[in-house]
Amino acid sequence: MRRWAELLPPGRPTELVRDRVAALRTLTEDLLEVARLDANREEPQWEAHPLGPLVESITRRSGVAAEVVGGRTPTRVRTDVRRLERILANLLANARRHGGDPVTVTVTVTGTGTGTTVTVRDRGPGFPERLLREGPQRFLTGAPERGRGTGLGLTIALGQAQVIGARVTLTNPAPAGASATVTLPPA
């Protein structure tokens, strides 16, 4: 479909067709990823990296204007970079799409590396209460005012976190906003 859409003549109708084809491709890729996660066939590719610079790099590549706090943290983590990037990219995309500025990403290390976390926080309306109570559900975005979406982003983020032994905690901190904290396993 994408190749056929590229053959269409320039114009507004072509832009609309290409946009819908791109959305369909993204949805298909997300559904395949969820299916792989459900099948428990995902194997992480472990590598050691300094967490702060890694998070700064992932945030920059996400295209979301976010301030990174603790980006110089040299503490090394053993993780699957592709999966961590998928988790953080989904959380950042949610913060941009559903939250409010400013978006911050905070890298925190407590103790002797046992409390390594990355928190993505926005200043928007926060997560719907149902989502906080029941967790993410596929194809449910939580609230009509949250706009378009498939409801797969948080499902994928939590699934990928499970593959790398991490945990994602969703909260609505005072006075406003949403916060998603990724707790990484000790190196």
C-alpha positions in Angstrom: 0.0 0.0 0.0 2.8 2.4 0.8 4.4 1.8 -2.6 1.1 2.4 -4.3 0.5 5.6 -2.3 3.9 6.9 -3.5 2.8 6.6 -7.1 -0.2 8.9 -6.6 0.1 12.4 -8.0 1.0 15.3 -5.6 -1.9 17.0 -3.8 -4.0 17.0 -0.7 -5.9 13.8 -1.4 -2.5 12.0 -1.8 -1.3 13.4 1.5 -4.4 12.1 3.2 -3.9 8.6 1.7 -0.3 8.5 2.6 -1.1 9.6 6.2 -3.7 6.9 6.6 -1.3 4.3 5.1 1.4 5.4 7.6 -1.1 5.1 10.4 -2.1 1.6 9.3 1.5 0.5 9.1 2.2 1.8 12.6 -0.9 0.0 13.9 0.2 -3.2 12.2 3.7 -3.0 13.6 2.3 -2.4 17.1 -0.1 -5.3 16.9 2.7 -7.6 15.8 4.8 -6.4 18.7 2.0 -7.1 21.2 1.5 -10.6 19.7 5.3 -11.3 20.2 5.1 -10.0 23.7 2.0 -12.2 24.4 3.8 -15.2 23.1 6.7 -14.7 25.5 9.1 -15.1 22.6 11.1 -11.9 23.2 14.7 -12.4 24.2 16.6 -9.3 25.4 20.0 -8.4 24.0 21.9 -7.3 27.1 24.5 -4.5 27.0 26.0 -2.3 29.7 25.6 1.5 29.2 25.9 4.6 31.3 22.2 5.4 32.1 22.2 9.2 32.0 23.8 9.6 28.5 21.6 6.8 27.2 18.4 8.4 28.4 19.6 11.8 27.0 20.2 10.2 23.6 16.8 8.3 23.6 15.0 11.5 24.6 16.7 13.5 21.8 15.8 10.8 19.2 12.2 10.7 20.3 11.6 14.2 19.0 9.8 15.3 22.1 11.0 18.6 23.6 11.8 17.4 27.1 14.3 18.5 29.8 16.5 15.7 31.0 17.5 15.9 34.7 20.3 13.7 35.8 21.5 13.0 32.3 25.1 13.1 33.3 24.5 10.2 35.7 27.4 7.8 35.0 25.8 4.8 36.7 25.9 1.9 34.3 22.9 -0.3 33.7 22.7 -3.7 31.9 19.7 -3.5 29.6 18.4 -4.0 26.1 18.8 -0.6 24.6 16.2 -1.2 21.8 13.6 -2.2 24.4 14.4 0.6 26.8 14.2 3.1 23.9 10.7 1.6 22.9 9.5 2.0 26.5 10.8 5.6 26.9 9.7 6.7 23.4 6.1 5.5 24.1 6.1 7.3 27.4 7.4 10.5 25.9 4.9 10.3 23.0 2.1 9.9 25.5 3.4 12.9 27.5 3.4 15.0 24.3 0.1 13.8 23.0 -2.0 13.8 26.2 0.0 15.9 28.7 1.0 19.4 29.1 4.3 21.2 28.9 6.9 21.1 30.3 7.8 17.4 29.9 10.7 16.3 32.1 12.7 13.1 32.1 14.5 12.4 35.4 17.2 9.8 35.9 17.6 8.8 39.6 20.1 6.5 41.2 19.7 5.8 45.0 21.9 3.6 47.2 24.3 1.3 45.4 22.5 1.1 42.1 19.5 -0.8 43.5 17.1 2.1 42.9 17.8 3.1 39.3 14.7 4.9 37.8 13.8 7.0 34.8 10.7 9.1 35.2 8.8 10.8 32.4 6.5 13.6 33.8 4.2 16.1 32.1 1.9 18.8 33.5 -1.3 17.9 31.7 -4.6 16.5 33.1 -3.0 13.2 34.3 -3.9 9.6 33.6 -7.6 8.7 33.8 -8.5 7.1 37.2 -9.6 3.9 35.5 -6.2 3.5 33.9 -4.5 4.0 37.3 -6.8 1.5 38.9 -6.9 -1.2 36.2 -3.8 -0.6 34.2 -3.6 -0.1 30.5 -6.0 -2.0 28.3 -5.6 -2.5 24.6 -7.6 -0.3 22.3 -8.8 1.8 25.2 -7.4 5.3 25.5 -9.0 6.0 28.8 -11.0 9.1 28.1 -12.5 10.7 25.0 -10.8 14.0 25.7 -7.4 12.3 25.4 -7.8 12.2 21.6 -6.9 9.7 19.0 -4.9 6.6 19.6 -5.1 2.9 19.8 -4.3 2.4 23.5 -1.4 0.1 22.6 1.5 2.4 23.6 1.3 1.8 27.3 0.6 -1.9 26.8 3.8 -2.2 24.7 5.8 -0.2 27.2 4.7 -2.4 30.1 5.3 -5.6 28.0 8.8 -4.5 27.0 9.6 -3.5 30.6 8.7 -7.0 31.7 11.1 -8.5 29.1 14.0 -6.6 30.5 13.0 -7.1 34.1 11.9 -3.5 34.7 8.7 -2.2 36.2 6.6 0.8 35.0 4.5 2.7 37.7 1.9 5.2 36.6 0.8 8.0 38.9 -0.8 11.5 38.9 1.5 13.6 41.1 0.2 16.8 42.7 -0.6 19.5 41.6 -1.1 18.3 38.1 0.2 16.0 35.4 1.0 12.4 34.7 4.2 10.5 35.8 5.5 7.2 34.5 8.4 5.7 36.4 10.5 3.0 34.9 12.4 1.1 37.6 15.3 -0.8 36.1 16.7 -4.0 37.6 20.1 -3.7 39.4 23.1 -4.2 37.1 
